[in-house]
Structure formats: C-alpha cells, structure tokens
C-alpha cells in the first residue's frame, strides 16, 4: 500500500506490524504465492518505461488491474481503519474503498514513473510468518548505487494469494504507518475526513489529473 510519494518514499514509508516480530520459518517454494508479485513488478517495470511521456491516466489504467490482482485492498483498508470499520454505514465503507483504491494506484504510478536501468528481483522461496501467511521478498536494484528490499506479506483468501502488507527493508510495515494516520482522521472527522484526505493525496500524486 498501499502510501508512497516517491521511490524514496516507497522505501522509507513504514513500523513493523504483521511480521516484524514473527519468527522465521522454513522457506517454501509455491509459485502461486509468488505469481502476483511477479505480475506486479512486471507491471511496474512497464509503467516505468512508459514514463511521464505517457499521460498519467493511461499509466493509471495500465496499473490499476495489476494492483487489484496483487493486493487485497479491502483487507488492508479494514486493518488500517481498525475496530471502527464495522460501525461505518455501507455507503461510507464503499466510499472509502473507492478512494483508497484510487490513492493506492496513484501512489504506485507516481513512485514508479522513470526508468533508468533499474531491475527487480523476486525471490522464488517464501518465508512463513504465522496464520498461514507467507512473505515474498523482492529487491529493487538500480543501475548504480544501493539496492532496496521490499517484502510482501501474502494471505490466501477466496481470490487466491494477495498481498496484505508491504515491508520496507524487511521490517517496516506500510499498514502500521497508515493505520496511525487513518485512525487519527477518523477520530477527528469520521469517514468523510479520511475520504477527503485520500482524495486530496490522490490529486497531488496525479498533479491534479482525475
């Protein structure tokens, strides 16, 4: 999620939530767990190569179905909102799902907007972290300079394996970071305040393109 304003922000945005304290378990090698993340990095690479010369909305449309197929956005949003989620009316839940999806896709389009010889490595072996979840490890390797690790916590649901958290440098949880922000906004102004914040951030990330 997830919430990132630049490639540097993507690496830095995060506090351990789902797996930070989990013991390491034996590695597995299940292609079904890894497949959504491979699809994601392939899509990100394609969008990066399109670059800012391709209209934002076109890049958004390219990446949106890949984000949908990679992440369980509904689960991420519910975990970020926390115990108050079931108390929200259905129309407010739908509004937040829509704004959170737009914001998540916009974050990735904005963060991965240039190609300078970077490459992605997706490790085929996964790491179990409890509750049946698995972690898929990836690296972003620039043409020069240090590489960065992004790990994806994968949960198996009715739609198959989907990411439910992103861990920067192996431990920093995106869900934990946005959980604090989301709950503060909800406490201050309810679902409307959170939706307005997400809407404004999406507009900033897209330079005002709707």
Buried (B, 14 or more C-beta within 10 A) or exposed (E): BBBBBBBEBBBBBBEBBBBBEBEEEEBEEBEEBBBBBBBBBEBBBBBBEBEEEEEBEEBBEBBBEBBBBBBBBBBBBBBBBEEEBEEBEEEBBEBBBEBBBBBBBBBBBBBBBEBEEBEBEBBBBBBBBEEEBBBBBBBBBEEEEEEBBBBBBBBBEEEBBBBBBBBBEBBBBBBBBBBEEBBEBBEEEEBEBBBEBBBEBBBEBBEEEE
